[in-house]
Amino acid sequence: MSINSFRKVHGTSFRARYKFELLSDEYLDENILKNYLEKIEHVTSVRINKKAKSIIFTFDEDVCEVIEDKLACVNADELLSSLDEEAAVCVSCVSDEEPSLKPLIYASSALVSERFIKNDFINAAISSSAATPLLIEGTQELFKEGLTSRVLESAAVGISLFRKDYLAANSTNAMLALGEYIEETTVHRSDDLLKELAKPNVKEAWLEKEVDGKLVETLVDTDTIEVGDIVVVSAGSTVPVDGHIVNGSASVNQVSMTGEAEPVKKQRGDRVISGTVLEEGRLKIWAEQVGANTATQRIKHYIENSLNEKSLVQLKATKLADKLVPVTLGLAGVSYVMSKDFERVASVLQADYSCALKLATPVAFKSTISKAGHEGIMIKGAKSIEALSSADTFIFDKTGTLTQGDLEVVDVQSFNENWTEEEVLNLSASTEEHYFHPVAEAVVKAAKKRGFVHMHHEEVEFIVAHGVKTEVNGKAVIIGSRHFLEDDEKIDFSAHQEKIDKKLDEGKTLLYIAYNNELLGTISLVDQIRHNTKESLEKLREFGVKKLVMLTGDVDKKAQSVAKELGIDEVYSELLPSDKASIVKKMMEEGNKVAFVGDGINDAPALISAHVGISMSKGADIAKATADVSLLKDDIAAVVEAKELAHKTMKLINTNFNATVGINSAILAGATFGAFSPIVTAFLHNGTTIGLLLNSIRGVKLNK
């Protein structure tokens, strides 16, 4: 269906601003969209603000009405399809073409033959033929892009040919070809590491469907799976969806998605993610995320974004490399004025900064993104690494980040002497076992630990956000919140208020159980602090974090107790969901470089507002979509690993940057004053570039 998603907000003769609703799609790459829109006739520039869903066009003449007609004709579905194809090209073509050895073979052959052939005419022909591709490329770049490193290199070889110094020309050409081959191979390998994460989709899957009153398993295309379908996965197969296990148990290998080397046992109620593999067992999975929303698809989109995005330090390196080309050319002129020697000019032209500056930085970023992915840490791009490295203030939403996010039953109270604690728990578990609500899952889990004995009950009625109702032995069973039991079902709490208040003062969450219109008992649940939270927070300080902040809706007394135990610097308690983003913005305005870690739907504004947002693995989809870093493993230590990778990557990049400028400056000075011949300069320059590239692709290592 054709829809016009462009809405004009403001316009003049040569400039217009539009709202574009499709920018709300978290997977829509703004760089690819920009390229698409710039192809429209008369459009001279396009500026996109994805967060504001805004696009500003500038035109080369007064064509506002014409452009509006063209935008009105854009079919949103076709546009998305076009962008998907272009994004796919970004991933697929990067390393499909193997680096060619031909230029190196030609240049090397000319270098070897020159030593044995004494005829100048034949040497000139062979050397010129081998150097022709380089000379053509240099000439084309000169007219198309101006002075570039390729122009300088071709000029150096051209001058050596003009001087009939075929040894220098062929040696330089061979060194350049060798350096280029290694550079291409290095980048090719780096992109391959990224592409490993974008594994092919599972094309088909088995669904359990009801046909003529019977459950049958049917093989279907994964594209047709819908939320709520029951997917059946057997040993040796890859999980095609993200969802919860409703039946069965299995040993699941999650190494491709979380980095965990050992298979993990999964059973009813556990969550599984796409891309993981069943080693043993058989599972029936309730599909929660399908198609483009699965973990494997999100990884692919992360990769597409990372290939298109440049960080500030990368842009700085590129700009510096471009600015230094005229400097190199100027020094070549100075050396000629000083010596009247074209050999020295050729030598100076070899010593260019561009290759190492432009290539080493993106390769380092790609290497880190790849390594992080293998560790179950998805980083959206180079800018996220840069922001995470500089973050000095970490703000944590308590539930699901500092704590496990999974409620655990810690005690059961019975208010009726005819009912034991175990019977109260079994009654609750029998009623709740058909639901995947966190409270229900915690109750069932606790009952199984104590030897669950199922109690027969009638059909269960589930009341959203309140609780459940059923009948046992003809008497009503009501389980849920206090509001549900006391206000809606008129259950009297007064006789047990003192016991209830005591549990609440201890910071416990209570589930209330009524039987036969009387309050039967309570089940106390807590969200335990993760076992490695304190250790992880201490490690963050080792990587330059100056301030640790906790946000929570808990009462202040409980929040302060948790903060004291963990060594938190600042605590904000009894918060409303809308308060979190305000606190993040306030701290940013104070000059802090803020990283926010959260997992809930109400965390999305804070994740967007922070310099870098980190979502936990069990988080809501919107939290994952808006975060700069998304964790695929449920471990707060992964936050530390992400910070460590970012910190070490920026340190590596700075080391490479300083080495490039320092070493190449020394080579350039030596060439300017005649200390190096063109052959020696080419060897030193290309050797430095190769060394820095290898250092970048080797990347950084986590301390484990």
VOGU-3710 file (C-alpha; in Angstrom, 3 decimals, decimal comma):
1> msinsfrkvh> 0,000/0,000/0,000  1,346/3,411/-0,972  1,520/5,848/1,919  3,004/9,314/2,123  5,151/9,369/5,261  6,676/12,793/4,529  4,990/15,749/6,267  6,210/19,250/5,494  6,936/21,337/8,608  8,621/24,417/7,161
11> gtsfrarykf> 9,980/25,547/3,799  11,520/28,377/1,759  12,412/28,499/-1,936  15,667/26,593/-1,526  15,191/24,770/1,768  12,517/22,610/3,404  12,089/20,533/6,542  9,932/17,401/6,657  8,818/14,986/9,350  9,411/11,408/8,259
21> ellsdeylde> 7,692/8,815/10,451  9,715/5,860/9,154  12,718/7,277/11,027  11,106/5,797/14,140  12,185/2,391/12,776  15,249/1,600/14,890  16,773/-0,431/12,057  16,509/2,298/9,395  20,096/3,375/8,697  20,166/7,146/8,268
31> nilknyleki> 23,350/7,104/6,162  21,783/4,792/3,590  18,539/6,822/3,637  20,563/10,002/3,079  22,247/8,493/0,015  18,839/7,457/-1,307  17,297/10,925/-0,917  20,328/12,762/-2,324  19,699/10,992/-5,641  16,485/13,000/-6,112
41> ehvtsvrink> 16,942/15,597/-8,852  17,742/19,171/-7,662  18,514/18,011/-4,079  21,961/19,346/-3,151  22,115/18,174/0,464  20,139/16,173/3,005  20,459/16,444/6,774  18,724/13,830/8,950  17,876/14,042/12,646  16,679/10,530/13,435
51> kaksiiftfd> 15,655/11,224/17,022  13,457/14,129/15,900  12,257/12,147/12,849  13,208/15,202/10,806  14,819/15,638/7,360  16,108/18,974/5,999  16,534/19,289/2,221  18,407/22,040/0,354  17,914/22,556/-3,375  19,903/24,078/-6,248
61> edvceviedk> 16,891/26,138/-7,404  13,329/27,033/-6,448  11,800/23,563/-6,768  10,015/23,093/-3,437  6,692/22,167/-5,043  8,352/19,768/-7,494  10,212/18,002/-4,659  7,006/17,775/-2,654  5,296/16,031/-5,556  8,215/13,576/-5,831
71> lacvnadell> 8,183/12,841/-2,099  4,432/12,290/-2,243  5,043/9,603/-4,853  7,499/7,716/-2,681  6,037/4,364/-1,685  7,103/3,646/1,896  7,176/-0,117/1,367  9,322/0,238/-1,759  11,591/2,677/0,060  12,133/0,237/2,941
81> ssldeeaavc> 12,773/-2,560/0,451  15,304/-0,399/-1,382  17,056/0,517/1,850  17,117/-3,121/2,969  18,760/-4,106/-0,319  21,306/-1,316/-0,014  22,018/-2,245/3,604  22,465/-5,867/2,571  25,031/-4,726/0,030  26,878/-2,912/2,820
91> vscvsdeeps> 27,295/-6,214/4,640  27,587/-8,672/1,778  29,903/-6,873/-0,595  32,454/-5,656/1,905  34,510/-8,789/1,820  33,063/-10,878/-1,016  35,788/-9,729/-3,416  39,074/-11,368/-2,488  42,150/-9,076/-2,542  43,977/-9,513/-5,862
101> lkpliyassa> 47,638/-10,534/-6,126  47,931/-9,426/-9,760  49,336/-5,896/-9,144  51,960/-7,362/-6,794  52,920/-10,072/-9,313  53,270/-7,547/-12,158  55,334/-5,121/-10,054  57,557/-7,875/-8,662  58,107/-9,358/-12,110  59,212/-5,963/-13,441
111> lvserfiknd> 61,571/-5,543/-10,471  63,181/-8,961/-11,019  63,469/-8,617/-14,827  65,112/-5,203/-14,480  68,110/-6,813/-12,773  68,733/-9,173/-15,712  67,759/-7,078/-18,766  70,367/-4,500/-19,731  68,439/-2,887/-22,587  67,039/0,502/-21,475
121> finaaisssa> 64,217/0,474/-24,008  62,951/-2,948/-22,879  63,310/-1,961/-19,206  61,370/1,242/-19,872  58,592/-0,694/-21,574  58,332/-3,347/-18,819  58,560/-0,836/-15,956  56,069/1,563/-17,548  53,640/-1,285/-18,265  53,785/-2,494/-14,634
131> atplliegtq> 53,319/1,046/-13,308  50,513/2,040/-15,711  47,595/1,030/-13,392  49,092/3,127/-10,584  49,714/6,102/-12,874  46,162/5,948/-14,256  44,637/5,720/-10,760  46,725/8,669/-9,575  45,726/10,809/-12,548  42,035/9,990/-12,147
141> elfkegltsr> 42,109/10,802/-8,430  43,897/14,097/-9,085  41,037/15,341/-11,269  38,253/13,745/-9,254  39,360/14,224/-5,629  42,342/16,566/-5,786  45,577/15,859/-3,964  45,446/12,441/-2,298  47,979/9,903/-1,123  47,434/7,944/-4,357
151> vlesaavgis> 48,361/11,029/-6,373  51,609/11,409/-4,409  52,512/7,734/-4,835  51,920/7,751/-8,592  53,912/10,993/-8,871  56,840/9,350/-7,059  56,849/6,388/-9,460  56,353/8,685/-12,463  59,354/10,832/-11,511  61,532/7,719/-11,123
161> lfrkdylaan> 60,475/6,525/-14,596  61,204/9,970/-16,023  64,707/9,821/-14,501  65,170/6,309/-15,961  65,724/5,006/-12,437  63,862/1,788/-13,133  65,130/0,111/-9,952  63,562/2,877/-7,833  60,343/2,889/-9,894  59,866/-0,890/-9,743
171> stnamlalge> 60,904/-1,185/-6,088  58,505/1,563/-5,085  55,697/0,065/-7,189  56,308/-3,402/-5,714  56,329/-2,055/-2,137  53,131/-0,116/-2,763  51,480/-3,212/-4,276  52,610/-5,350/-1,334  51,377/-2,775/1,167  48,065/-2,416/-0,630
181> yieettvhrs> 47,574/-6,188/-0,764  48,208/-6,540/2,961  45,938/-3,565/3,705  43,115/-5,068/1,635  43,641/-8,475/3,226  43,582/-6,913/6,682  40,348/-5,015/6,051  38,884/-8,103/4,339  39,641/-10,241/7,399  38,207/-7,580/9,686
191> ddllkelakp> 34,918/-7,454/7,770  34,800/-11,260/7,716  34,913/-11,240/11,510  31,834/-9,027/11,506  30,069/-11,154/8,913  30,553/-14,254/11,071  27,977/-12,766/13,423  25,447/-12,304/10,600  24,812/-15,995/10,118  22,201/-17,163/7,609
201> nvkeawleke> 18,612/-17,279/8,800  16,944/-20,535/9,727  14,774/-21,003/6,643  12,258/-23,545/7,983  10,861/-24,560/11,362  8,339/-26,997/12,830  5,138/-25,533/14,256  2,655/-27,292/16,514  -0,846/-26,629/15,221  -4,305/-27,938/15,971
211> vdgklvetlv> -5,875/-29,683/12,965  -9,312/-31,310/13,301  -8,994/-31,295/17,069  -5,552/-32,929/17,049  -2,110/-31,385/17,591  0,181/-31,941/14,611  3,627/-30,675/13,721  3,956/-28,857/10,400  7,116/-27,689/8,597  6,747/-24,004/7,620
221> dtdtievgdi> 8,892/-21,123/6,352  10,200/-19,100/9,306  8,889/-15,952/7,596  5,349/-17,163/8,339  5,850/-17,670/12,095  3,749/-15,297/14,200  3,943/-14,195/17,824  2,204/-16,822/19,968  2,960/-19,782/17,692  4,405/-22,914/19,304
231> vvvsagstvp> 7,743/-23,755/17,639  9,170/-27,261/18,053  12,976/-27,584/18,060  14,837/-30,893/18,222  18,463/-31,866/18,945  20,907/-30,516/16,363  18,580/-27,732/15,206  18,951/-23,975/15,557  16,333/-22,016/17,489  14,545/-19,740/14,957
241> vdghivngsa> 12,736/-17,404/17,393  13,138/-15,679/20,737  10,651/-17,035/23,262  9,741/-19,055/26,363  9,807/-22,828/26,727  6,329/-24,245/27,347  7,302/-27,904/27,249  10,435/-30,054/27,324  14,017/-29,682/28,463  17,257/-29,496/26,520
251> svnqvsmtge> 20,955/-28,743/26,590  21,408/-25,512/24,613  24,686/-24,272/23,143  24,594/-20,461/23,346  28,218/-19,738/22,420  27,332/-18,006/19,137  25,054/-15,541/20,914  26,332/-15,090/24,470  29,920/-16,314/24,395  29,175/-19,005/27,021
261> aepvkkqrgd> 31,342/-22,001/26,166  29,404/-24,577/28,206  25,945/-25,727/27,089  23,141/-24,538/29,372  20,213/-26,658/30,567  16,886/-25,088/29,604  13,417/-26,196/30,717  9,838/-25,004/31,001  9,613/-21,288/31,794  13,174/-20,507/30,646
271> rvisgtvlee> 13,810/-18,090/27,818  15,731/-19,038/24,660  17,072/-16,799/21,913  17,380/-17,346/18,195  20,712/-18,508/16,826  21,373/-20,907/19,712  21,617/-24,649/19,037  20,024/-27,639/20,825  22,679/-30,259/21,574  20,333/-32,643/23,362
281> grlkiwaeqv> 16,618/-32,786/24,101  13,512/-31,332/22,516  11,681/-28,065/23,189  8,339/-26,456/22,473  8,798/-22,690/22,422  6,155/-19,977/22,634  7,293/-17,442/20,004  7,773/-14,030/21,605  9,994/-12,334/18,994  9,847/-13,359/15,345
291> gantatqrik> 11,256/-12,195/12,003  13,241/-8,939/12,128  12,764/-8,666/15,909  14,769/-11,783/16,806  18,231/-11,520/18,341  19,995/-12,749/15,184  18,245/-10,151/13,020  19,092/-7,388/15,490  22,738/-8,464/15,256  22,648/-8,073/11,479
301> hyienslnek> 21,212/-4,578/11,738  23,808/-3,664/14,364  26,495/-4,769/11,911  24,994/-2,734/9,079  25,039/0,365/11,283  28,600/-0,260/12,443  29,837/-0,495/8,842  28,326/2,883/7,963  29,161/4,857/11,095  32,311/6,868/11,723
311> slvqlkatkl> 33,422/8,046/15,145  34,791/11,484/15,947  38,327/10,144/16,243  37,962/8,385/12,889  36,774/11,604/11,235  39,641/13,451/12,909  42,155/10,951/11,496  40,645/11,207/8,000  40,654/15,015/8,055  44,237/15,124/9,317
321> adklvpvtlg> 45,340/12,681/6,606  43,760/14,862/3,915  45,310/18,041/5,338  48,785/16,482/5,420  48,825/15,631/1,702  49,573/19,262/0,684  52,226/19,363/3,429  53,957/16,348/1,881  53,718/17,953/-1,567  55,100/21,222/-0,208
331> lagvsyvmsk> 58,079/19,475/1,372  58,731/17,735/-1,942  58,932/21,190/-3,552  61,253/22,431/-0,798  63,540/19,427/-1,240  63,773/20,090/-4,991  64,598/23,760/-4,422  67,300/22,716/-1,964  68,847/19,923/-4,036  67,557/20,156/-7,640
341> dfervasvlq> 67,339/16,358/-7,284  64,207/14,572/-8,555  65,235/11,417/-6,692  64,852/13,245/-3,424  61,453/14,552/-4,586  60,357/10,989/-5,400  61,513/9,888/-1,966  59,531/12,618/-0,171  56,374/11,783/-2,112  56,533/8,235/-0,707
351> adyscalkla> 56,283/9,379/2,915  52,552/9,961/3,209  50,441/9,725/6,375  47,160/8,907/4,717  47,050/5,092/4,576  47,892/4,383/8,192  45,723/7,214/9,510  42,657/6,298/7,452  42,792/2,499/7,739  44,139/1,609/11,189
361> tpvafkstis> 41,352/3,377/13,112  38,276/1,783/11,441  39,951/-1,632/11,509  40,476/-1,287/15,276  36,810/-0,378/15,760  35,620/-3,287/13,605  37,870/-5,711/15,467  36,403/-4,600/18,795  32,788/-4,756/17,560  33,450/-8,295/16,357
371> kaghegimik> 35,142/-9,421/19,571  32,397/-7,845/21,653  29,784/-9,696/19,583  31,477/-13,010/20,294  31,306/-12,119/23,992  27,544/-11,505/23,796  27,914/-7,708/23,708  26,351/-5,936/20,724  27,840/-2,474/20,132  26,019/-0,386/17,530
381> gaksiealss> 29,086/1,353/16,104  32,284/3,308/16,511  30,557/6,292/18,141  29,206/4,034/20,876  32,695/2,707/21,611  34,043/6,240/21,816  31,219/7,417/24,105  31,516/4,363/26,358  35,264/4,855/26,694  34,852/8,445/27,904
391> adtfifdktg> 31,909/7,709/30,252  32,856/8,669/33,820  29,408/8,398/35,418  27,403/5,149/35,365  23,719/5,349/36,275  21,978/2,032/37,025  18,278/1,307/37,189  18,266/-1,097/40,154  15,792/-3,785/39,113  17,155/-6,225/36,547
401> tltqgdlevv> 20,585/-4,608/36,433  22,087/-4,463/39,915  19,567/-7,123/40,912  18,736/-10,346/39,095  15,368/-9,107/37,877  13,905/-12,505/38,845  11,775/-12,684/41,955  12,574/-15,462/44,431  10,313/-16,864/47,150  11,980/-16,418/50,544
411> dvqsfnenwt> 9,183/-17,379/52,925  5,519/-18,400/53,146  3,037/-17,415/55,872  -0,148/-19,305/56,679  -2,891/-17,483/58,592  -4,990/-20,641/58,987  -3,914/-23,400/61,367  -5,495/-26,008/59,101  -3,151/-25,068/56,256  0,618/-25,636/56,381
421> eeevlnlsas> 3,065/-23,330/54,588  3,708/-26,092/52,021  -0,011/-26,429/51,331  -0,418/-22,674/50,845  2,525/-22,728/48,435  1,219/-25,798/46,560  -2,229/-24,225/46,218  -0,675/-21,083/44,720  1,672/-23,009/42,421  -1,147/-25,254/41,160
431> teehyfhpva> -3,135/-22,174/40,179  -0,232/-20,140/38,790  1,665/-22,829/36,862  0,012/-22,038/33,534  1,284/-18,446/33,411  4,660/-16,867/32,602  4,338/-13,871/34,865  7,575/-13,470/36,947  5,650/-13,888/40,218  3,932/-17,034/38,962
441> eavvkaakkr> 7,212/-18,514/37,753  8,888/-17,788/41,107  6,053/-19,483/43,025  6,114/-22,603/40,825  9,903/-22,801/41,059  9,794/-22,597/44,878  7,082/-25,255/45,088  9,119/-27,655/42,938  12,125/-27,179/45,220  9,976/-28,176/48,220
451> gfvhmhheev> 8,397/-31,211/46,528  5,445/-29,787/44,625  2,158/-31,661/45,124  -0,425/-30,528/42,585  -3,880/-29,603/43,881  -6,829/-30,157/41,570  -8,640/-26,957/40,656  -11,248/-25,733/38,203  -10,542/-23,492/35,203  -8,338/-20,526/36,082
461> efivahgvkt> -9,438/-16,970/35,280  -6,530/-14,561/34,706  -7,217/-10,895/35,518  -4,544/-8,682/33,935  -2,436/-6,700/36,432  -4,432/-8,119/39,340  -4,122/-11,885/39,753  -5,971/-15,162/39,212  -9,209/-16,812/40,375  -10,284/-20,441/40,445
471> evngkaviig> -12,100/-22,975/42,637  -10,780/-25,843/44,781  -13,260/-28,224/46,406  -16,041/-25,857/45,408  -14,530/-22,904/47,253  -13,094/-19,740/45,681  -9,325/-19,301/45,465  -8,109/-15,746/44,785  -4,403/-14,951/44,380  -2,845/-11,593/43,555
481> srhfleddek> -2,238/-8,053/44,752  -3,676/-6,527/47,927  -5,761/-4,132/45,861  -7,281/-7,064/43,969  -8,157/-9,067/47,078  -9,115/-6,275/49,479  -10,789/-3,682/47,225  -12,164/-5,765/44,365  -12,933/-9,065/46,126  -13,662/-7,578/49,596
491> idfsahqeki> -11,282/-9,852/51,541  -10,670/-8,646/55,110  -6,983/-7,958/55,938  -7,379/-6,354/59,385  -6,661/-9,460/61,486  -3,220/-9,951/59,951  -2,118/-6,341/59,347  0,761/-6,435/61,837  2,373/-9,500/60,228  1,913/-8,036/56,763
501> dkkldegktl> 3,481/-4,690/57,746  6,498/-6,469/59,211  7,184/-8,230/55,912  6,741/-5,014/53,951  9,171/-3,158/56,243  11,750/-5,818/55,399  11,473/-4,729/51,754  9,714/-7,870/50,552  7,123/-8,111/47,802  3,994/-9,939/48,951
511> lyiaynnell> 1,626/-12,185/47,028  -1,730/-12,605/48,826  -3,774/-15,834/48,831  -7,440/-16,020/49,777  -9,514/-19,212/50,220  -13,209/-19,402/50,874  -13,378/-15,564/51,121  -10,752/-15,396/53,899  -7,114/-14,326/53,767  -5,265/-17,647/53,839
521> gtislvdqir> -1,663/-16,433/53,756  1,099/-14,560/51,965  4,148/-15,490/49,941  7,168/-13,198/50,322  9,373/-12,565/47,298  12,568/-10,582/46,813  14,700/-9,555/43,870  18,190/-10,634/44,944  21,297/-8,550/44,244  23,439/-10,284/41,638
531> hntkeslekl> 26,336/-12,219/43,149  28,940/-10,254/41,167  27,388/-6,766/41,266  29,734/-5,319/43,894  32,816/-6,754/42,186  31,661/-5,374/38,815  31,112/-1,878/40,215  34,585/-1,898/41,741  36,089/-2,886/38,375  34,285/-0,012/36,649
541> refgvkklvm> 36,162/2,396/38,905  39,426/0,855/37,689  38,499/1,979/34,153  38,017/5,609/35,081  34,434/5,691/36,370  34,236/8,427/39,023  30,588/8,246/40,038  28,129/5,344/40,470  24,445/6,227/40,713  21,378/4,060/41,443
551> ltgdvdkkaq> 17,789/4,858/40,443  14,837/2,956/41,932  11,168/3,162/42,758  11,838/1,494/46,133  11,297/3,287/49,427  14,321/5,285/50,484  15,214/3,077/53,455  15,521/-0,022/51,294  17,341/1,868/48,514  19,930/3,288/50,923
561> svakelgide> 20,565/-0,182/52,333  21,291/-1,602/48,871  23,476/1,382/47,954  25,522/1,041/51,133  26,087/-2,657/50,499  27,281/-2,017/46,923  29,288/1,166/47,466  26,984/3,365/45,347  27,838/7,097/45,425  24,372/8,594/44,839
571> vysellpsdk> 20,858/7,177/45,262  17,542/8,409/43,873  14,605/6,498/45,391  10,796/6,419/45,176  11,037/7,539/41,541  8,350/7,618/38,914  9,369/6,158/35,518  9,427/9,642/33,969  11,967/10,852/36,561  14,837/8,745/35,218
581> asivkkmmee> 15,461/10,662/31,991  15,351/13,968/33,905  18,066/12,773/36,289  20,215/11,605/33,366  19,884/14,984/31,626  20,632/16,836/34,868  23,889/14,928/35,344  24,871/15,515/31,730  24,262/19,250/32,160  26,639/19,163/35,134
591> gnkvafvgdg> 29,411/18,052/32,759  29,382/14,313/33,448  29,879/11,800/30,626  26,915/9,559/31,385  26,309/5,875/30,689  22,845/4,613/31,646  22,202/0,907/32,283  18,601/-0,303/32,292  16,213/-2,959/31,054  12,622/-1,750/31,264
601> indapalisa> 10,142/-0,110/28,911  10,273/2,997/31,080  14,075/3,087/30,698  13,934/3,932/26,981  13,899/7,760/27,438  16,900/7,562/29,771  18,759/5,217/27,397  18,256/7,714/24,558  19,167/10,748/26,678  22,489/9,410/28,012
611> hvgismskga> 25,778/9,720/26,141  25,687/5,927/25,909  22,795/3,616/26,800  23,316/-0,033/27,800  20,392/-2,498/27,880  20,462/-5,750/29,830  19,643/-9,044/28,083  16,253/-9,581/29,756  15,202/-6,043/28,976  12,163/-4,876/27,070
621> diakatadvs> 12,475/-4,703/23,294  12,181/-0,927/23,232  15,060/-0,700/25,717  17,222/-2,860/23,451  16,227/-0,883/20,368  17,131/2,488/21,879  20,373/1,385/23,557  23,845/1,947/22,077  25,069/-1,289/23,657  22,807/-4,333/23,996
631> llkddiaavv> 23,859/-7,289/26,140  22,894/-10,783/25,034  23,976/-12,449/28,281  22,330/-11,841/31,630  25,435/-10,808/33,532  26,312/-7,390/34,938  29,973/-8,286/34,382  29,221/-7,776/30,665  28,830/-4,046/31,407  32,400/-4,063/32,716
641> eakelahktm> 33,584/-6,049/29,685  31,997/-3,492/27,356  33,662/-0,623/29,231  37,011/-2,447/29,217  36,836/-3,138/25,476  35,962/0,505/24,750  38,687/1,820/27,055  41,381/-0,389/25,560  40,225/0,239/21,986  40,542/4,006/22,328
651> klintnfnat> 43,935/3,526/23,975  45,025/1,346/21,021  43,717/3,897/18,513  45,540/6,754/20,250  48,749/4,700/20,307  48,401/3,945/16,595  47,603/7,588/15,850  50,660/8,910/17,697  52,877/6,223/16,170  51,638/7,072/12,667
661> vginsailag> 52,293/10,794/13,054  55,628/10,325/14,829  57,151/7,622/12,599  55,937/9,120/9,326  57,140/12,583/10,360  60,610/11,140/10,959  60,531/9,337/7,598  59,354/12,511/5,864  62,106/14,603/7,473  64,752/12,040/6,491
671> atfgafspiv> 63,492/11,947/2,897  63,363/15,758/2,682  67,033/16,068/3,673  68,176/13,212/1,435  68,748/10,588/4,130  66,490/8,013/2,409  66,249/6,869/-1,173  62,795/6,276/-2,723  63,226/2,535/-2,161  64,085/2,930/1,534
681> taflhngtti> 61,287/5,473/2,060  58,729/3,160/0,432  59,917/0,265/2,599  59,764/2,295/5,828  56,411/3,926/5,028  54,596/0,775/3,899  56,194/-1,305/6,634  54,860/1,136/9,238  51,369/1,053/7,710  51,317/-2,743/7,641
691> glllnsirgv> 52,525/-2,970/11,228  49,839/-0,573/12,468  47,128/-2,406/10,550  48,171/-5,749/12,014  48,206/-4,155/15,456  44,660/-2,870/14,878  43,211/-6,163/13,684  44,897/-7,991/16,564  42,814/-5,620/18,640  42,421/-5,691/22,385
701> klnk> 41,950/-8,508/24,883  39,739/-8,766/27,923  41,338/-9,563/31,255  39,557/-12,742/32,334
//
